[in-house]
Amino acid sequence: MEHVRKERTVLTLKKGKLCLDMPFPPLSFPPVWRGDLPFSGTCILTASILDMASEPVQTLWTRSSVHLLPKSQDLPLVRATLYITRRCHLRCDLCWREFFKGGEDIDTPAEVIDAVVAESPRLASVLLHGDGEPLLNPRLPDIVATLKRTMSSKGKVGLQTNGMLLNRNMARDLMDRGLDWLSVSIDGAKKATVEGIRRGSRFDMIVENLRYAVQYARRARSGDIQFTIQFTMRESNIRELPALVRLAGGLGVDNVSAALLISYDTGEFCAVPARVLDQVYEEARSVGREQNVRLVVQTPRPFEDQRCHFLQEAYIHVSGDVAICCFRKPGNPERPQHIFGNVKDTPLSTIWSSPGCREFRRALVDGAFPQGCDVCGFKVWGCPTPV
């Protein structure tokens, strides 16, 4: 099956069967489950070829792609990213704060957080993030607990952190309050690399904090918390990705998500040759299979058809401004793209269903990108997906 990895593979639905087009006669698979799909929105289709004769079973090939399943052109809001602080204790050369020296270092006001909590029963997930380090907000554990109390039983609450303040007390507090997934930013597998990028950080401390968090989750929560290492790629550190996947496996981390660095000056992704990405991805995939770590990466080549991956998510900033895109204005990254209202004045659900916001999303579904999307690299290179 080695040649499968070298060919472009297309999955299509034909007469109710999923067909795998390959150089040899196509394979077709009857549907395992029939009926209307109770879902509307973006999804990831992952196909794998398994060697069932091996012990344990091995994955020989995996391919993922992003699809849109619209019941109508007006997609529901299912995810929210809540920025809960603008304070930070590190100076990272990949952060917009180093590019734009301005703005007040404050925590998100209670009225903004309460506005998201009010909408949380209708959300599938809330990611607690920051225009800084979320763990600096002293209300963070309480915010997690409040969201878990107000969301549905299937609702998920996640956290993105640099890991420096994730000490034992904080890890226990967050998980005891119900945190569902934790993403820690580690931009290399070597101490010098990480501490050179994130000035003021301590690589050994971050690793040990993450190790303890995983171990505590296994003891206290039966391992039901998902852990991810977030790796921001550029040509200077990309070759450390396989070693980082190995480190993740040794820590018991479930996923490694690798995304290309964005220039806050131009809005473009940091250029890494496709041949380098191909080589590194293949080695990292091999390590991931060995370590039982799922690798999530951006495509090494631009899409043939441009698409938007932010059709069902709202980004609520410290100011209360609501954007439906994570992209920052090139040259002015302090200002989010595509703001449609402020939760201090208008409920989040009302902003989402407003005529202007609905028309904007409909244009994205049709591929008619509005002004301001011309420099967005996500529509060309996509978001990280499993491989």
N, C-alpha and C positions, 0 to 999 in steps of 0.2 A: 504493500500500500504506500510505499515511499513516494511514488510519483504523484499521489493525490495532493500532497502539500505544494507541488510545483505548478499545479494547474488552477485556472480560474474556475471556480465552482459556483453554479447558480441553482438556487432552490426555487421552484415554481409550483403553484397549485394548478393541477389539470384534472378536471372532472372529478373533483373531490379527493384526489390523491396528491401527496407531496412527492414531487419528482426531483431527483438529484441528477442534474445534467453533467455528464462527465465524458471524457474522450472515448471510453468504451460504452456499450449500450446503457442508456440511462436506467437508474433504479427508481422504482416507485413504491411508495409506502401508503397503505390504506390508513385512514384516520383512526386513531385509537379511541377517540371520544367524539361523539356527534352532538349536534345541537347548536343553537345560537351562542356565540361567545359573549358572556356578560361583561364586556369590557369595551371601553372606547378610549383611544389615545395611543401614545407611543409605546412600543414594546420591543424587546430584543428576542430574536429567534436564534437559537443556538442548536447547531447540528453537530453530532459527534459520531465517530466510528470507533467502536470498542473492540478490543481483542478479548473475547469472552473465554478463550482457551487458556489464557495466562492466569497465573495465581500470584498476586491478586490481579483482577481485571485491569487492563491498561487502556488508556485513551491514545489511539493512534493519530487521530486528526480531529480538530474542532474548528468550526467556523461560526462566527456570529454576525448578525446584521440587524440594523434598526428598521422597524416598520411602523407605519401609522394605520391604526384600525379605527376609522371614524364612523360613528353612527350618524353623525351630522357634522357640519363644519364648525360647530361651536363646542369645543372640547371643555370638559369640566376641569376645575382646579383640583389637583390631587396632592400636590407637594408644595411646601413652603420652606424657604431658607430664611431664617431669622438671624440677622446680625445683632449681637447682644453687647458689643463693646467696640470702641475705637482705640482702646489702650493696648500697648504692647511693651514687652520687656526685652525684645530682641531687635536687632537691626539686620534684616535679611536682604541681600542684594537682588532677590527676585520679587520683592514686595513693592506694591505701588506706593507705599508710604515713603520709600527711599527715593522714588521719582518725584512725588508731589509732596513738598514740605508745607503742609498747611492743615487746617482743620483742628477742631478742639478734641482733645483726648478725654472722652467721656464714656460712660456706660449708657446703654439704651434706656430711655425713660420707661417707667412702669406703664404708662398709658399705651405705648407702642406694643409692649409685650402683652398686655391685657387684650389688645385688639386682635392679636394673633390667637391667643388662647380662646377668645370668643368664637373663632372660626374653626378651631381645632377638631371639634366632633365630626366635621365633614372632610377632614384631610387624612390621607393615607400615611403621610410622613411629614415630620418637621426636622430640618437640620439646623442645629445651633452652631452658628459660625461667628466670625468677627472680622471687622476691618482692623484687626489686631488679634489678641489672644483671648479666646472666650473664657478661659479659666481665671482670668483676672477679674471677671464680674463675680462679686461675692454672692449674688442671687442665683448663680447657675444651678446648683443642686435643687433649689426650690422651683426654678423654672421647669426643670426636668420632671419633678414630681407633679407639678400642676398640670403640665401637658399630658402626662400619663393618666392622670385622674380624669381629665376632660375628654380625651380622645376615645375613639371606639376601642374595643378589645383587640382589634387587629392593627391599630395605629402604631406607628414606630417613631421613636425619637432618637436622633443621632447627634454626634458631636464631632467637630473637626478641631484639632489642637496641635500645637507644636510639641507637646509631651513633656516640656520642662517642669511644669507645675503639677503634673499628674502623679503626685506622691501617693503613698499608700492610703492615707486618710481620704484624700480626694477620690481616688479610684473606688474605694469601698462605698463612699457616700453616693457617688453617681450611680453605681450599679444597684445599690440598695434602693435607690429612688426609682429605678425602672429603666435606665438607659438601655436602648436596644442595639445600637451599634456605635463603634468608636473608631475614628480615623485619625491616625497620627502621621504628621508630615516628617519624613526622613528622606533627605535628598542625596543619599549615597550610602555605600556600605563601609566607608572608611571614615575614621574620626576626623582626619584632616579635611576631607571633602565636605562633610556636614558642617563642621564648625567654621569652615571658610565661607560657606554660603550663608549660614544662619549665625551671624556674629553675636556672641554672648551665650550661645547654646553649649551644652555639654553632651556629646554623643553617648558616652557611657551611661549617663544619668537617664537619658531618653530611653535607651534600650532596656535598662533595668526597670524603669517605671512601666514600660509596656509589658515586660515579662511578668511583673507582679500582677498587673491588671488582668492579663489572660489567665494566670493561675487562679486568681480570686474568682473570676467568672466561672471557671470550671467547678470550683468548690461550692460557691454560693448560688449560682444560677444554672447549674448543670450544663454550662457551656453554651447557653442559648444566645449569648451576645456575639455579634459579628465584629471582627476586628479587621482593619485595613491599614496598610502602610501606603501613604500617598507620596509618590515620587515625581517631582517636577524635573523633566528631562531637558537637557541641553547637550551640546556636543562634548563639553568638558566632563560630564558625569554619566553619560548614557551607558558607557561600557561597564558601569558598576551595577546595572540592573540585575544580571543573573546572580551576583553575589548577594544583592539585597533580597531577592526571592529566597535564596538559601537561608539568609538570616531570619526572614519571616517564618520559614518552616521550623527553624530551631526554636523560635519563640512561641510557636503554636498559633500564629496569625493566619487567618483564613484567606486574605486577599492582598495582592499588591496592585495598586492602580497607578499607572504611569501616564502622565500627560505632558505635552510639550510646553515649554516656557513661552509666555506671551510677552512681547515687547509693549510696554505701556506708552512708548513714544509713538509707535506706528500701528499698534493693534495686531501685528502679524505674529504668527508662531515662529519661535526660534528654529532656524533652518538646521536640520540634521539630514544628511544624505540618506535616501531610501535604502541603499545597499547596506548602510551601517545599521539602520533600524531593522531591516530584515534579518541580518546576522545576529544582532543582539536579542531580538524578539525570539528567534528560533532557539537560541541557547537558554534564554530565560524560561521559555515554555518547557524545555526539557527538564530544567531544574524544578519547575513548578509541578510537573507530573511526578517527579521523584519525591518531592517534599509535601505533596498534597496541598499546594497553594494555587489558588486561582489567579491567573494573570489577566489584568484588565488594561488594555493599551489603546492608544489612538492609531488610526490607520497610517501606514507608512507612505501612502499615496493619496492624492486628492480624489474625492468622489467624482464620478461621471455626472451625476445629477446633484445639484446643491440642495441642502435640506436644513431645516431648523430643528434643534433638539430640545427647545425650551418652550414647548407648546402647552404644557400643563403645570408649570411651576411659577410661583411668585417669589420675588426677592424683596424682603422688607428690611430697609436700611435703618441705621440708628436714628435718622431724622424722622422716620415714619414713612418716607417715600416708598412707593411700591413700583418695582420694575418687573417686567416679565422676561428678563434677559440678564445673565450674569456678566455680560460683556461690559467693559469700561470704555468711556470715551477716549480714543487715542489722544495723547497729549494732555488730557485732563482726567486722569483715572479716578479722581475723587468723586467725579460725577457719574452716576450710573446711566446706562442707555435706556431709553424707552420707558419713562416714568408716566404712570397713568393716574396717580392720585396719592393721597397721604392718609394713613389709617387714623391719624389724629382727628381728621375731619370726616372721613367716610369709611364705613365698614369694608373690610377686605373683599367680601363677596360682592358688594355693590360695585367696587372698583373693577373687579374681574368681569362682571357682566355689563359694564358700561358700554355704550355704542362704540366709542373709540377703541377700547381694548378688544372688543369682539371683532371689529373690522380688521384690526391689526393681526389678530390670530388667523382670521380667514385668509388674509393675504399670504401669510406664512405657509398655511396648508396648501395653497395653490402654487407656492414657489415664487410668488411675486413679492420679492423682498423690498420692504419700504426703505426710504432714505435713512441712512444711519447704519444699515446692515451691510453696506458695500465693503467695509473693511473687516467684517467678522470672519475670523478663520474657522470658527466652529462649523459653519455651513459647508466649508470646503473639506476640512479634515475630520470633522465629527468630534464626538465625545468619546472617552475611553469605553471600550466594550470588551467582554470576555473573549479570550482566544485560547 
